[in-house]
């Protein structure tokens, strides 16, 4: 981030919630990396932090483009704010189960199985093409957010019976504010 980036006024963006049709949209590739796109990415980071999240896809804030941000902070190695543009998983290996949540599915967590390690091709926040290997929490966050770019939500990994409970749990969360686990 440049000094100018840090001094700009960031905006909090409205996060789209489960049931919003845009969350099922397959996001379009980013064609041009410019100052406006990077400004939007910084707004996404601010929105993610404000919501106490560790990842956010552009489609979750109403813009179906292939970009996501992640910051796992002190929770894992390589935990710094990152921008991923047009990410593609080239290879995935291993398996781990983790209790996932989602800013677009508030109040709901569920154990989801995903590959433990991924090899990713993407452009970074400077527009530089990169290939990098990720594992642990950051690999999980990236897979979760890339799913969003493909119109997939973490609840889609649940059994049909557990998925049917999602609607009821979300209504309960909206009424009481208490998180639920499936």
DOGUDREN-474193 format. One record per residue: residue in three letters; z, x, y of N, C-alpha, C in turn. Coordinates in steps of 0.001 Angstrom, whole numbers, plus 500000, padded with zeros to 6 digits. Each point is the difference from the previous one (the first is absolute). Example, Ala and Ser with C-alpha at 12.3 -4.5 7.8 and 13.67 -1.06 7.14 Angstrom:
2
ALA507800513190494310500000499110501190500000500900501200/SER499280499650501050500060500820501190500730499230501090/
end
This chain:
182
UNK500000500833498816500000499167501184500000500876501245/UNK499203499668500929499978500767501244501068499467500951/UNK500263500773501043500970499575500998499602498640500585/UNK498704499790500217499522498738500544500296498846499030/UNK499813500235498692500264498961499014501457499554500054/UNK500922500959500145501418499671500013500412499235501242/UNK499279500181501092500396499362501243499391498608500158/UNK499035499636499188499359498700500142500946498889499551/UNK499815498858500555500807498837499643499470499430498683/UNK500840499977498980499568499463498713500268498500499956/UNK499221499328499176500130498556499867500419499643498582/UNK500880499025499893500344499470498693498969498936499655/UNK499492500084498799498957499096499537500605498944499075/UNK499492498770500009500526498978499087499568500296498558/UNK500971500015499097499723500252498581499664498678499328/UNK498857499974499315499559498799499286500855499822498741/UNK500333498760499699500922499672498917499255499338498838/UNK500537500202498795499485499419498762499524498574500249/UNK498797499709499558499393498698500215498901500057501052/UNK500042501020500872498952500170501010498746500486499278/UNK498873499289500122498778500362499268499490501412500286/UNK500306500561501171499492501342500308500548501041499030/UNK501178499742499422500592500962499057499197500099498705/UNK499112499060499764499146500025498801498603500529500323/UNK499809500482501211498712500522500444499841501452499570/UNK498821500335499488499692501396499704499607500665501316/UNK500726501037500362499796500654501296498724500829500039/UNK499384500019501172498748500741500218500296501464500321/UNK499105500895499598500188501420500340500033500212501512/UNK500769500974500417500025500399501402498747500837500239/UNK499207499603500979498748500697500296500175501081501059/UNK500935499785500918500148500918501125501483500266500265/UNK500361501267500003501375500389500320500009500452501448/UNK500640499176500840500028500302501430501408499771500547/UNK500154500153501288501305499857500653500570498596499809/UNK499155498981500050500474498621499832500567499790498597/UNK499330500554498990500483499875498627501337500717499844/UNK500107501187500554501241500764499872501136499336500777/UNK499688499379501109501005499247500749500506498832499149/UNK499076499317499327500358498909499095500889500529498870/UNK499674501172499445500806500602498929501421500275500491/UNK500139500472501226501337500257500556500774498691500165/UNK499306498935500404500646498689500089500447499535498608/UNK499173500283498991500376499654498623501261500754499585/UNK500067501284500306501199500788499659501237499415500679/UNK499875499654501265501120499417500737500417498663499398/UNK499024499182499639500262498701499375500702500191498659/UNK499513500949499201500589500290498692501453500439500147/UNK500249500911500914501376500488500216500916498879500478/UNK499506499191500933500799498902500529500391499022498893/UNK499111499814499022500255499093498880500743500693498857/UNK500359501269500211500702500813498999499187500168498724/UNK498687500151500168499114500238498870499675501472499869/UNK499315500350498907499571501385499774498488500100499801/UNK499313498870500084498545499977499922499481498708500598/UNK498788500071500552499393498811500589498488500182500001/UNK499296498984499498498536500000500013499519499205501206/UNK498852500402500551499453499336501186499821498500499787/UNK499608499601498810499786498576499724501296499209500150/UNK501144500639499796501286499304500127500300499610501446/UNK499314500625500939500172499634501403498703499379500541/UNK499216499433499077498860499188500391498687500708500215/UNK499928501270499641498744500736500192499532500551498649/UNK499069499337499337499579500404498659499056501214499989/UNK500574501140500337499283501277499924500779500911499059/UNK499309500985499412500596500868498986500810501123500665/UNK501145499602500516500922500966500602501419499565499689/UNK500848500985499761501407499726499772500825501118500601/UNK501272499706500218500947501000500469501164500027499027/UNK500654501149499910501160500131499119500959501026500577/UNK501268499753499784501048500949500376501192499746499100/UNK500132500830498963501124499848499088501214500776500502/UNK499853500655501156501120500680500649500707500974499088/UNK501300499985500068500816500926499205500114499551498546/UNK499370498884499662500115499465498637499211500786498966/UNK499038500818500437499152500697499037499306501188500652/UNK499530500965499188499221501115500549498754499486500719/UNK499516500763500935498832499649500814500263498742500807/UNK501262499745500326500384498775500673499911500085501504/UNK498815500028500508499788499961501436499016498890500295/UNK499940499515501236499029498947500304498582500489499718/UNK499256499189499266498630500377499646499070498817500192/UNK498757500319500341498926499008500139498971500303498919/UNK499587498975499277499010500141498929498847499051500297/UNK498818500558500202498814499220500330499029500071498826/UNK499507498844499593499086499877498856500540500703498745/UNK501251499724499622500566500662498823499384499493498700/UNK499768500928499085499478499682498678500798500778498967/UNK500537499293499017500699500668498906498937500523499042/UNK499985501323499837499020500654499139500517500071498568/UNK501296500211499860500610500120498678501445499561500091/UNK500500499405498922501399499585499924500519500325498606/UNK501216500558499944500588500365498707501475499627499954/UNK500494499872498767501412499712499793500327498543500259/UNK501292499713499976500461498644500250501443500053500480/UNK500312499152500954501388499843500435500218498557500409/UNK501223499556499865500373498643500386500954500123501168/UNK499760499164501008500795500077501220500148498595500578/UNK501120499748500627500265498711500624499303499955501354/UNK498845499329500049499193499951501222500302498763500822/UNK499797500171501289500034498896500939498759500113500866/UNK499832499077500933498808500002500834500297499283501308/UNK499544500591501097500208499371501303499288498653500107/UNK498933499800499224499272498731500025500548498987499002/UNK500936500422499183500662499103499047501501500173500228/UNK500498499537501141501389500270500373500996499338499058/UNK501090500717499788501082499447499219499804500064498514/UNK498979500705499529499723500025498573499776501429499528/UNK500677500381498931499800501289499354499739499744498521/UNK499249500896499369499748499892498567499667501379499453/UNK500399500239498745499661501253499336498525499967499620/UNK499275501035500461498561500092499785499705501360499374/UNK499132499998498993499566501238499365498718500485500669/UNK499994501280500388498817500623500611499902501437499491/UNK498819500615500157499892501426499675500977500830500834/UNK500533501042499412500970500885500663499334500947500994/UNK498757500399499692499321501003500823498568499535500261/UNK499533500231501237498613499661500328499335501166500730/UNK498696500064499860499184500933500758499181499139500944/UNK500141500248501308499444499117501015498979500718500863/UNK498912499295500316498993500471500957500094499075501210/UNK500075500585501216500175499199501211499665500840501227/UNK499928499338501144499913500697501282501376499875500640/UNK500453501066500638501313499958500646499878499494501438/UNK501092500007500727500028499494501363499169500790500988/UNK499520501171499579499122500807500855498542499857499578/UNK499772499135499008498642499783499520499536501037498997/UNK500899500866499571499654501053499035500044499433498578/UNK498916500222499245499968499577498598500943500869499190/UNK500798499327499158501008500719499213500009499487498566/UNK500476500859499122500302499626498620501382500560499733/UNK500893499150499501501378500427499834500627499271498816/UNK500949500669499356500733499410498894501350499516500512/UNK500388498805499568501280499424500387500736499535498754/UNK501326500089500035500791499473498897501253499339500555/UNK500769499406499100501251499374500394499815498827500949/UNK500944499868500925500024498852500900498752499895500871/UNK499516501115500528498822499934500864498770499545499203/UNK499870500454498763498882499537499158500087498491499801/UNK501194499505499781500202498560499803499637499224501270/UNK500478500475501139499705499332501272498492499964500238/UNK499332501118499753498552500052500215499274499010499090/UNK500399499919498742499363499050499084500242498557500452/UNK501220499715500432500350498663500477499129499617501203/UNK499865500928500951499230499705501215498500499951499715/UNK499503500842499110498587499948499620499707498666499309/UNK500956499504499216499836498661499433499768498981501116/UNK500792500093501076499800499075501125498564500084500520/UNK499462501213500084498636500181500502498970499321499091/UNK500396499769498750499127499346499025500337498528499802/UNK500893499460500846500373498596499897500976499694498880/UNK500722501030499528500946499852498897501420500153500539/UNK500896499127499552501415500078500378500829500426498796/UNK501159500595500242500809500482498887500412498863499061/UNK500084498784500498500362498873499136498904499694498985/UNK498790500492500223498907499790499047500244500747498690/UNK500895500975500032500332500760498791501042499281499149/UNK500561498941500515501014499253499265499344499077498986/UNK500782499613499000499495499036499026499748498674500719/UNK499148499145499426499722498709500644501280499192500269/UNK500936500038499085501244499260500188500788500558501191/UNK500113501325500058500736500620501106499267499793501324/UNK498673500025499955499214499762501216500216498575500513/UNK500160499051499087500227498606500396501326499847500735/UNK500954500878499717501320499950500634499940500536501436/UNK498967500802500307499897500642501313500083498986501134/UNK499261498940499898499979499004501072501396499440500248/UNK500717499689498937501350499453500134500936501029500633/UNK499904501241499555500867501062500539499720500241501482/UNK498732499963500389499658500203501410500538498858500865/UNK499921498790499500500552498865500744501511500146500140/UNK500644500475498937501453500225500041500340501082501023/UNK499209501063500029500234501072500967499852499472501434/UNK498972499215500232499773499464501346501159499106500426/UNK500606499304499033501102499105500312501314500770500210/UNK500270501013499138501316500655500010499987501421500559/UNK498824500665499955499938501396500434500478500980498952/UNK500315499538498789500491500886498932498841500465499138/UNK499965501323499741498955500579499160500180499551498562/UNK498887499896499291500023499603498594499363501094499164/UNK500414500106498759499415500953499059499459499212498813/UNK498806500382499580499408499367498825500142500910498814/
end
